[in-house]
Amino acid sequence: MVLFHFDRSSRYDLVVERPRGGRSGPRGVFATRSPHRPNGIGLSIVELLRVEGNRLVIKGVDMLDATPVLDIKPYDPGLNPVT
């Protein structure tokens, strides 16, 4: 798991419209993948492909290039199940 800072997010609304429309109407910001969130910390569950010296090569990250990484944690599916 990679914890990161939403450093490019400057505002947020608690209720947002879905970006591609849809019939469900407005949703709470925490029910979406919007980067505009009251909490500036994101979490992405990734696959570690290999270690190259002091670099980790990962797959499946859900953040922008050059996003500040706050922490790296081992993934335990019993504690953090992916649904």
Biopython code that builds the backbone (N, CA, C, O; Angstrom):
import numpy as np
from Bio.PDB.StructureBuilder import StructureBuilder

atoms = [
    (1, "MET", "N", (0.855, -1.165, 0.000)),
    (1, "MET", "CA", (0.000, 0.000, 0.000)),
    (1, "MET", "C", (0.900, 1.225, 0.000)),
    (1, "MET", "O", (1.923, 1.268, 0.682)),
    (2, "VAL", "N", (0.499, 2.209, -0.772)),
    (2, "VAL", "CA", (1.222, 3.470, -0.836)),
    (2, "VAL", "C", (0.290, 4.564, -0.325)),
    (2, "VAL", "O", (-0.820, 4.729, -0.833)),
    (3, "LEU", "N", (0.740, 5.304, 0.674)),
    (3, "LEU", "CA", (0.012, 6.473, 1.168)),
    (3, "LEU", "C", (0.651, 7.697, 0.534)),
    (3, "LEU", "O", (1.875, 7.832, 0.525)),
    (4, "PHE", "N", (-0.184, 8.593, 0.002)),
    (4, "PHE", "CA", (0.359, 9.750, -0.705)),
    (4, "PHE", "C", (-0.458, 10.998, -0.400)),
    (4, "PHE", "O", (-1.561, 10.920, 0.141)),
    (5, "HIS", "N", (0.105, 12.149, -0.758)),
    (5, "HIS", "CA", (-0.533, 13.439, -0.514)),
    (5, "HIS", "C", (-1.179, 13.936, -1.804)),
    (5, "HIS", "O", (-0.530, 13.988, -2.849)),
    (6, "PHE", "N", (-2.466, 14.302, -1.728)),
    (6, "PHE", "CA", (-3.147, 14.923, -2.871)),
    (6, "PHE", "C", (-2.653, 16.373, -2.973)),
    (6, "PHE", "O", (-3.379, 17.308, -2.635)),
    (7, "ASP", "N", (-1.426, 16.545, -3.436)),
    (7, "ASP", "CA", (-0.791, 17.861, -3.414)),
    (7, "ASP", "C", (-1.343, 18.828, -4.459)),
    (7, "ASP", "O", (-1.106, 20.032, -4.352)),
    (8, "ARG", "N", (-2.061, 18.349, -5.447)),
    (8, "ARG", "CA", (-2.598, 19.237, -6.490)),
    (8, "ARG", "C", (-4.076, 19.557, -6.267)),
    (8, "ARG", "O", (-4.701, 20.213, -7.101)),
    (9, "SER", "N", (-4.622, 19.108, -5.172)),
    (9, "SER", "CA", (-6.020, 19.364, -4.855)),
    (9, "SER", "C", (-6.118, 20.618, -3.993)),
    (9, "SER", "O", (-5.503, 20.698, -2.929)),
    (10, "SER", "N", (-6.891, 21.595, -4.457)),
    (10, "SER", "CA", (-6.977, 22.852, -3.708)),
    (10, "SER", "C", (-8.377, 23.129, -3.157)),
    (10, "SER", "O", (-8.551, 24.022, -2.328)),
    (11, "ARG", "N", (-9.361, 22.377, -3.607)),
    (11, "ARG", "CA", (-10.724, 22.632, -3.131)),
    (11, "ARG", "C", (-11.496, 21.321, -3.083)),
    (11, "ARG", "O", (-11.054, 20.301, -3.612)),
    (12, "TYR", "N", (-12.642, 21.369, -2.446)),
    (12, "TYR", "CA", (-13.493, 20.189, -2.420)),
    (12, "TYR", "C", (-14.930, 20.585, -2.130)),
    (12, "TYR", "O", (-15.195, 21.619, -1.516)),
    (13, "ASP", "N", (-15.835, 19.761, -2.573)),
    (13, "ASP", "CA", (-17.251, 19.858, -2.249)),
    (13, "ASP", "C", (-17.642, 18.522, -1.637)),
    (13, "ASP", "O", (-17.119, 17.484, -2.042)),
    (14, "LEU", "N", (-18.537, 18.529, -0.686)),
    (14, "LEU", "CA", (-18.941, 17.277, -0.058)),
    (14, "LEU", "C", (-19.883, 16.464, -0.935)),
    (14, "LEU", "O", (-19.983, 15.248, -0.772)),
    (15, "VAL", "N", (-20.577, 17.120, -1.866)),
    (15, "VAL", "CA", (-21.449, 16.431, -2.813)),
    (15, "VAL", "C", (-20.979, 16.803, -4.212)),
    (15, "VAL", "O", (-20.808, 17.982, -4.521)),
    (16, "VAL", "N", (-20.769, 15.790, -5.066)),
    (16, "VAL", "CA", (-20.254, 16.029, -6.416)),
    (16, "VAL", "C", (-21.113, 15.307, -7.443)),
    (16, "VAL", "O", (-21.797, 14.335, -7.122)),
    (17, "GLU", "N", (-21.070, 15.792, -8.683)),
    (17, "GLU", "CA", (-21.715, 15.127, -9.812)),
    (17, "GLU", "C", (-20.726, 14.136, -10.401)),
    (17, "GLU", "O", (-19.517, 14.360, -10.350)),
    (18, "ARG", "N", (-21.222, 13.059, -10.949)),
    (18, "ARG", "CA", (-20.342, 12.082, -11.600)),
    (18, "ARG", "C", (-19.778, 12.700, -12.874)),
    (18, "ARG", "O", (-20.520, 13.343, -13.617)),
    (19, "PRO", "N", (-18.483, 12.524, -13.150)),
    (19, "PRO", "CA", (-17.866, 13.192, -14.299)),
    (19, "PRO", "C", (-18.434, 12.764, -15.649)),
    (19, "PRO", "O", (-18.454, 13.569, -16.580)),
    (20, "ARG", "N", (-18.887, 11.542, -15.779)),
    (20, "ARG", "CA", (-19.423, 11.070, -17.051)),
    (20, "ARG", "C", (-20.950, 10.989, -17.021)),
    (20, "ARG", "O", (-21.555, 10.235, -17.783)),
    (21, "GLY", "N", (-21.545, 11.750, -16.160)),
    (21, "GLY", "CA", (-23.004, 11.737, -16.068)),
    (21, "GLY", "C", (-23.505, 10.516, -15.333)),
    (21, "GLY", "O", (-22.929, 10.097, -14.329)),
    (22, "GLY", "N", (-24.555, 9.964, -15.829)),
    (22, "GLY", "CA", (-25.131, 8.790, -15.174)),
    (22, "GLY", "C", (-26.470, 9.138, -14.561)),
    (22, "GLY", "O", (-26.791, 10.311, -14.368)),
    (23, "ARG", "N", (-27.238, 8.126, -14.260)),
    (23, "ARG", "CA", (-28.586, 8.341, -13.741)),
    (23, "ARG", "C", (-28.628, 8.437, -12.227)),
    (23, "ARG", "O", (-29.675, 8.740, -11.656)),
    (24, "SER", "N", (-27.525, 8.188, -11.579)),
    (24, "SER", "CA", (-27.560, 8.133, -10.116)),
    (24, "SER", "C", (-27.564, 9.503, -9.463)),
    (24, "SER", "O", (-27.842, 9.607, -8.268)),
    (25, "GLY", "N", (-27.265, 10.559, -10.212)),
    (25, "GLY", "CA", (-27.291, 11.900, -9.652)),
    (25, "GLY", "C", (-26.092, 12.190, -8.771)),
    (25, "GLY", "O", (-25.086, 11.485, -8.840)),
    (26, "PRO", "N", (-26.189, 13.224, -7.940)),
    (26, "PRO", "CA", (-25.062, 13.614, -7.090)),
    (26, "PRO", "C", (-24.695, 12.513, -6.095)),
    (26, "PRO", "O", (-25.541, 11.728, -5.666)),
    (27, "ARG", "N", (-23.420, 12.481, -5.744)),
    (27, "ARG", "CA", (-22.927, 11.505, -4.767)),
    (27, "ARG", "C", (-22.041, 12.219, -3.759)),
    (27, "ARG", "O", (-21.490, 13.284, -4.035)),
    (28, "GLY", "N", (-21.918, 11.617, -2.597)),
    (28, "GLY", "CA", (-20.979, 12.131, -1.615)),
    (28, "GLY", "C", (-19.556, 11.955, -2.123)),
    (28, "GLY", "O", (-19.244, 10.961, -2.779)),
    (29, "VAL", "N", (-18.704, 12.909, -1.824)),
    (29, "VAL", "CA", (-17.341, 12.890, -2.357)),
    (29, "VAL", "C", (-16.594, 11.613, -1.969)),
    (29, "VAL", "O", (-15.743, 11.157, -2.733)),
    (30, "PHE", "N", (-16.881, 11.026, -0.818)),
    (30, "PHE", "CA", (-16.178, 9.812, -0.402)),
    (30, "PHE", "C", (-16.679, 8.566, -1.134)),
    (30, "PHE", "O", (-16.058, 7.507, -1.036)),
    (31, "ALA", "N", (-17.784, 8.674, -1.862)),
    (31, "ALA", "CA", (-18.291, 7.557, -2.660)),
    (31, "ALA", "C", (-17.745, 7.603, -4.082)),
    (31, "ALA", "O", (-18.137, 6.790, -4.918)),
    (32, "THR", "N", (-16.851, 8.539, -4.367)),
    (32, "THR", "CA", (-16.283, 8.688, -5.704)),
    (32, "THR", "C", (-14.763, 8.605, -5.631)),
    (32, "THR", "O", (-14.183, 8.512, -4.549)),
    (33, "ARG", "N", (-14.132, 8.639, -6.797)),
    (33, "ARG", "CA", (-12.671, 8.641, -6.881)),
    (33, "ARG", "C", (-12.143, 10.059, -7.084)),
    (33, "ARG", "O", (-11.018, 10.233, -7.551)),
    (34, "SER", "N", (-12.916, 11.050, -6.750)),
    (34, "SER", "CA", (-12.514, 12.436, -6.950)),
    (34, "SER", "C", (-11.267, 12.765, -6.135)),
    (34, "SER", "O", (-11.167, 12.376, -4.971)),
    (35, "PRO", "N", (-10.302, 13.489, -6.745)),
    (35, "PRO", "CA", (-9.135, 13.922, -5.973)),
    (35, "PRO", "C", (-9.442, 15.119, -5.075)),
    (35, "PRO", "O", (-8.622, 15.476, -4.229)),
    (36, "HIS", "N", (-10.611, 15.745, -5.244)),
    (36, "HIS", "CA", (-11.002, 16.905, -4.437)),
    (36, "HIS", "C", (-11.695, 16.401, -3.179)),
    (36, "HIS", "O", (-12.909, 16.197, -3.167)),
    (37, "ARG", "N", (-10.915, 16.203, -2.121)),
    (37, "ARG", "CA", (-11.424, 15.565, -0.913)),
    (37, "ARG", "C", (-11.031, 16.375, 0.321)),
    (37, "ARG", "O", (-9.993, 17.037, 0.325)),
    (38, "PRO", "N", (-11.855, 16.324, 1.365)),
    (38, "PRO", "CA", (-11.490, 16.989, 2.611)),
    (38, "PRO", "C", (-10.214, 16.420, 3.223)),
    (38, "PRO", "O", (-9.482, 17.139, 3.903)),
    (39, "ASN", "N", (-9.942, 15.141, 2.990)),
    (39, "ASN", "CA", (-8.729, 14.512, 3.505)),
    (39, "ASN", "C", (-7.702, 14.492, 2.387)),
    (39, "ASN", "O", (-7.947, 13.892, 1.340)),
    (40, "GLY", "N", (-6.564, 15.130, 2.583)),
    (40, "GLY", "CA", (-5.546, 15.223, 1.548)),
    (40, "GLY", "C", (-4.644, 14.014, 1.442)),
    (40, "GLY", "O", (-3.638, 14.062, 0.734)),
    (41, "ILE", "N", (-4.976, 12.922, 2.128)),
    (41, "ILE", "CA", (-4.142, 11.718, 2.085)),
    (41, "ILE", "C", (-4.867, 10.638, 1.295)),
    (41, "ILE", "O", (-6.024, 10.320, 1.567)),
    (42, "GLY", "N", (-4.165, 10.081, 0.313)),
    (42, "GLY", "CA", (-4.720, 9.009, -0.500)),
    (42, "GLY", "C", (-4.032, 7.695, -0.207)),
    (42, "GLY", "O", (-2.930, 7.671, 0.342)),
    (43, "LEU", "N", (-4.678, 6.603, -0.573)),
    (43, "LEU", "CA", (-4.122, 5.269, -0.379)),
    (43, "LEU", "C", (-4.332, 4.479, -1.658)),
    (43, "LEU", "O", (-5.431, 4.466, -2.212)),
    (44, "SER", "N", (-3.287, 3.824, -2.124)),
    (44, "SER", "CA", (-3.377, 3.003, -3.324)),
    (44, "SER", "C", (-2.770, 1.639, -3.017)),
    (44, "SER", "O", (-1.646, 1.546, -2.525)),
    (45, "ILE", "N", (-3.521, 0.588, -3.311)),
    (45, "ILE", "CA", (-3.006, -0.771, -3.139)),
    (45, "ILE", "C", (-2.337, -1.159, -4.446)),
    (45, "ILE", "O", (-2.974, -1.166, -5.500)),
    (46, "VAL", "N", (-1.056, -1.481, -4.378)),
    (46, "VAL", "CA", (-0.253, -1.720, -5.575)),
    (46, "VAL", "C", (0.361, -3.109, -5.546)),
    (46, "VAL", "O", (0.364, -3.785, -4.517)),
    (47, "GLU", "N", (0.877, -3.516, -6.686)),
    (47, "GLU", "CA", (1.626, -4.769, -6.786)),
    (47, "GLU", "C", (3.102, -4.420, -6.926)),
    (47, "GLU", "O", (3.482, -3.659, -7.816)),
    (48, "LEU", "N", (3.927, -4.973, -6.054)),
    (48, "LEU", "CA", (5.372, -4.758, -6.124)),
    (48, "LEU", "C", (5.946, -5.711, -7.164)),
    (48, "LEU", "O", (5.877, -6.929, -7.003)),
    (49, "LEU", "N", (6.516, -5.150, -8.235)),
    (49, "LEU", "CA", (7.089, -5.968, -9.303)),
    (49, "LEU", "C", (8.529, -6.363, -9.006)),
    (49, "LEU", "O", (8.923, -7.515, -9.191)),
    (50, "ARG", "N", (9.318, -5.375, -8.536)),
    (50, "ARG", "CA", (10.722, -5.661, -8.209)),
    (50, "ARG", "C", (11.321, -4.485, -7.451)),
    (50, "ARG", "O", (10.761, -3.389, -7.415)),
    (51, "VAL", "N", (12.475, -4.747, -6.846)),
    (51, "VAL", "CA", (13.244, -3.729, -6.143)),
    (51, "VAL", "C", (14.530, -3.509, -6.924)),
    (51, "VAL", "O", (15.244, -4.465, -7.228)),
    (52, "GLU", "N", (14.830, -2.253, -7.253)),
    (52, "GLU", "CA", (16.052, -1.886, -7.968)),
    (52, "GLU", "C", (16.829, -0.906, -7.099)),
    (52, "GLU", "O", (16.618, 0.304, -7.185)),
    (53, "GLY", "N", (17.721, -1.418, -6.269)),
    (53, "GLY", "CA", (18.457, -0.551, -5.347)),
    (53, "GLY", "C", (17.504, 0.069, -4.348)),
    (53, "GLY", "O", (16.850, -0.637, -3.580)),
    (54, "ASN", "N", (17.423, 1.412, -4.358)),
    (54, "ASN", "CA", (16.511, 2.101, -3.434)),
    (54, "ASN", "C", (15.195, 2.494, -4.122)),
    (54, "ASN", "O", (14.478, 3.366, -3.632)),
    (55, "ARG", "N", (14.880, 1.859, -5.246)),
    (55, "ARG", "CA", (13.643, 2.139, -5.981)),
    (55, "ARG", "C", (12.731, 0.917, -5.977)),
    (55, "ARG", "O", (13.188, -0.220, -6.094)),
    (56, "LEU", "N", (11.447, 1.172, -5.843)),
    (56, "LEU", "CA", (10.439, 0.122, -5.935)),
    (56, "LEU", "C", (9.715, 0.278, -7.268)),
    (56, "LEU", "O", (9.238, 1.364, -7.595)),
    (57, "VAL", "N", (9.635, -0.788, -8.022)),
    (57, "VAL", "CA", (8.883, -0.777, -9.276)),
    (57, "VAL", "C", (7.534, -1.413, -8.969)),
    (57, "VAL", "O", (7.458, -2.576, -8.572)),
    (58, "ILE", "N", (6.462, -0.628, -9.158)),
    (58, "ILE", "CA", (5.127, -1.068, -8.767)),
    (58, "ILE", "C", (4.172, -1.013, -9.951)),
    (58, "ILE", "O", (4.449, -0.385, -10.972)),
    (59, "LYS", "N", (3.037, -1.692, -9.783)),
    (59, "LYS", "CA", (1.991, -1.731, -10.803)),
    (59, "LYS", "C", (0.655, -1.459, -10.122)),
    (59, "LYS", "O", (0.418, -1.907, -9.000)),
    (60, "GLY", "N", (-0.211, -0.725, -10.807)),
    (60, "GLY", "CA", (-1.556, -0.496, -10.295)),
    (60, "GLY", "C", (-1.704, 0.726, -9.420)),
    (60, "GLY", "O", (-2.691, 0.847, -8.694)),
    (61, "VAL", "N", (-0.747, 1.636, -9.470)),
    (61, "VAL", "CA", (-0.822, 2.827, -8.630)),
    (61, "VAL", "C", (-1.917, 3.762, -9.151)),
    (61, "VAL", "O", (-2.123, 3.873, -10.360)),
    (62, "ASP", "N", (-2.603, 4.420, -8.246)),
    (62, "ASP", "CA", (-3.734, 5.283, -8.570)),
    (62, "ASP", "C", (-3.423, 6.712, -8.144)),
    (62, "ASP", "O", (-4.155, 7.311, -7.356)),
    (63, "MET", "N", (-2.309, 7.261, -8.683)),
    (63, "MET", "CA", (-1.926, 8.633, -8.370)),
    (63, "MET", "C", (-1.145, 9.203, -9.543)),
    (63, "MET", "O", (-0.702, 8.459, -10.418)),
    (64, "LEU", "N", (-0.975, 10.516, -9.562)),
    (64, "LEU", "CA", (-0.270, 11.184, -10.649)),
    (64, "LEU", "C", (1.243, 11.062, -10.479)),
    (64, "LEU", "O", (1.735, 10.851, -9.371)),
    (65, "ASP", "N", (1.979, 11.197, -11.591)),
    (65, "ASP", "CA", (3.441, 11.212, -11.531)),
    (65, "ASP", "C", (3.906, 12.357, -10.639)),
    (65, "ASP", "O", (3.292, 13.423, -10.616)),
    (66, "ALA", "N", (4.974, 12.135, -9.917)),
    (66, "ALA", "CA", (5.611, 13.117, -9.025)),
    (66, "ALA", "C", (4.751, 13.464, -7.812)),
    (66, "ALA", "O", (4.995, 14.480, -7.161)),
    (67, "THR", "N", (3.758, 12.649, -7.498)),
    (67, "THR", "CA", (2.958, 12.852, -6.290)),
    (67, "THR", "C", (3.803, 12.490, -5.072)),
    (67, "THR", "O", (4.458, 11.448, -5.072)),
    (68, "PRO", "N", (3.803, 13.331, -4.033)),
    (68, "PRO", "CA", (4.595, 13.019, -2.840)),
    (68, "PRO", "C", (4.088, 11.757, -2.129)),
    (68, "PRO", "O", (2.910, 11.654, -1.785)),
    (69, "VAL", "N", (4.985, 10.816, -1.920)),
    (69, "VAL", "CA", (4.667, 9.580, -1.197)),
    (69, "VAL", "C", (4.942, 9.819, 0.284)),
    (69, "VAL", "O", (6.024, 10.277, 0.651)),
    (70, "LEU", "N", (3.970, 9.512, 1.126)),
    (70, "LEU", "CA", (4.108, 9.706, 2.564)),
    (70, "LEU", "C", (4.620, 8.460, 3.270)),
    (70, "LEU", "O", (5.400, 8.555, 4.217)),
    (71, "ASP", "N", (4.177, 7.279, 2.804)),
    (71, "ASP", "CA", (4.567, 6.042, 3.477)),
    (71, "ASP", "C", (4.283, 4.859, 2.560)),
    (71, "ASP", "O", (3.464, 4.945, 1.645)),
    (72, "ILE", "N", (4.965, 3.768, 2.821)),
    (72, "ILE", "CA", (4.753, 2.506, 2.121)),
    (72, "ILE", "C", (4.520, 1.452, 3.192)),
    (72, "ILE", "O", (5.310, 1.322, 4.127)),
    (73, "LYS", "N", (3.438, 0.706, 3.054)),
    (73, "LYS", "CA", (3.064, -0.304, 4.049)),
    (73, "LYS", "C", (2.854, -1.647, 3.366)),
    (73, "LYS", "O", (2.488, -1.690, 2.191)),
    (74, "PRO", "N", (3.079, -2.744, 4.081)),
    (74, "PRO", "CA", (2.740, -4.052, 3.506)),
    (74, "PRO", "C", (1.220, -4.194, 3.427)),
    (74, "PRO", "O", (0.489, -3.637, 4.245)),
    (75, "TYR", "N", (0.769, -4.932, 2.449)),
    (75, "TYR", "CA", (-0.665, -5.148, 2.265)),
    (75, "TYR", "C", (-1.082, -6.444, 2.936)),
    (75, "TYR", "O", (-0.481, -7.492, 2.700)),
    (76, "ASP", "N", (-2.108, -6.377, 3.771)),
    (76, "ASP", "CA", (-2.672, -7.548, 4.433)),
    (76, "ASP", "C", (-4.140, -7.639, 4.032)),
    (76, "ASP", "O", (-4.955, -6.848, 4.507)),
    (77, "PRO", "N", (-4.497, -8.600, 3.157)),
    (77, "PRO", "CA", (-5.886, -8.675, 2.705)),
    (77, "PRO", "C", (-6.888, -8.911, 3.829)),
    (77, "PRO", "O", (-8.070, -8.604, 3.670)),
    (78, "GLY", "N", (-6.445, -9.447, 4.955)),
    (78, "GLY", "CA", (-7.348, -9.629, 6.088)),
    (78, "GLY", "C", (-7.732, -8.314, 6.737)),
    (78, "GLY", "O", (-8.830, -8.182, 7.276)),
    (79, "LEU", "N", (-6.832, -7.337, 6.688)),
    (79, "LEU", "CA", (-7.094, -6.026, 7.279)),
    (79, "LEU", "C", (-7.637, -5.025, 6.271)),
    (79, "LEU", "O", (-8.409, -4.138, 6.634)),
    (80, "ASN", "N", (-7.243, -5.158, 5.017)),
    (80, "ASN", "CA", (-7.616, -4.213, 3.969)),
    (80, "ASN", "C", (-8.140, -4.954, 2.743)),
    (80, "ASN", "O", (-7.488, -4.928, 1.699)),
    (81, "PRO", "N", (-9.291, -5.610, 2.831)),
    (81, "PRO", "CA", (-9.774, -6.381, 1.680)),
    (81, "PRO", "C", (-10.132, -5.481, 0.503)),
    (81, "PRO", "O", (-10.728, -4.419, 0.681)),
    (82, "VAL", "N", (-9.768, -5.909, -0.685)),
    (82, "VAL", "CA", (-10.149, -5.215, -1.910)),
    (82, "VAL", "C", (-11.436, -5.855, -2.394)),
    (82, "VAL", "O", (-11.489, -7.064, -2.618)),
    (83, "THR", "N", (-12.476, -5.044, -2.557)),
    (83, "THR", "CA", (-13.765, -5.584, -2.986)),
    (83, "THR", "C", (-14.062, -5.226, -4.413)),
    (83, "THR", "O", (-15.111, -5.601, -4.939)),
]
sb = StructureBuilder()
sb.init_structure("model")
sb.init_model(0)
sb.init_chain("A")
sb.init_seg("    ")
for serial, (resi, resn, name, xyz) in enumerate(atoms, 1):
    if name == "N":
        sb.init_residue(resn, " ", resi, " ")
    sb.init_atom(name, np.array(xyz, "f"), 0.0, 1.0, " ", f" {name:<3s}", serial, name[0])
structure = sb.get_structure()
